[in-house]
């Protein structure tokens, strides 16, 4: 039986956050409904986080457990979602310096071989003070 690729679904926006796994969002909503709780961002984010769903804020992914405390097994109290700090992000924000560009473009194998050949012919012409030989068949001397 051939494998069927699942459809790509856009992430669900909840306030300033994006919930990336639609299946876990549905499960979180069903769980909240079964408990008789109101479905809002304060209840949905911790329940979704408890299920291990990926949450992004802007272009950066939040660490699992940003909204649900797994040790105490209860939702975290976050007064203001804008106060989520650097320690809550899963990715490290590291500055990387770009390497300086070398002078000119990178030389290909063909360019290197041409340069070596040119240098050899220049050395020979300096030693003998003759014109460099052109590549190809030598001309037949007509006598």
C-alpha positions, -999 to +999 in steps of 0.1 A: +000+000+000+015+034-010+022+059+018+000+089+017+018+122+027-002+142+052-014+176+040+007+206+051-014+227+073-007+263+083+001+269+119-026+282+142-021+316+156-030+322+193-022+357+202+015+363+193+022+326+192+020+300+165+009+264+173+026+242+147+009+208+153-028+210+144-035+175+157-023+184+192-043+216+191-074+195+184-065+171+213-059+201+236-093+216+227-110+183+232-094+179+266-104+214+277-140+207+265-141+174+284-131+192+316-157+219+310-130+246+308-132+278+287-112+276+255-090+307+255-053+313+251-047+311+289-060+275+290-051+264+255-013+272+255-005+252+287-026+222+276-010+223+241+025+226+258+017+197+280+010+175+249+045+185+236+034+207+208+058+231+192+052+267+198+068+296+180+069+333+189+079+352+158+106+332+140+119+315+171+107+283+187+099+282+224+112+255+247+088+228+258+076+237+293+073+274+287+036+274+296+033+241+316+054+231+346+061+194+342+077+190+377+047+205+396+022+192+369+003+224+366+002+254+342+027+282+347+013+316+357+025+341+331+012+376+338+023+391+305+032+370+275+055+397+262+078+390+293+089+357+279+126+359+282+156+345+263+157+314+286+123+303+273+135+299+237+148+265+226+172+278+200+203+297+211+207+331+196+244+332+188+261+359+167+284+344+141+309+365+122+311+361+085+344+351+070+361+378+050+359+373+013+392+364-004+404+387-030+387+380-063+366+350-070+374+314-061+395+297-087+382+266-104+404+236-113+404+249-149+416+283-138+444+269-117+456+247-145+456+277-169+476+298-144+502+270-139+506+266-176+510+303-181+536+305-154+556+276-169+556+293-204+567+326-189+596+308-171+607+291-203+605+324-223+626+342-197+653+315-198+655+312-236+643+347-246+621+331-273+584+335-280+563+310-262+551+281-283+515+281-292+495+250-282+486+226-310+504+209-338+537+224-349+538+239-383+555+220-411+585+239-424+582+243-461+616+240-477 
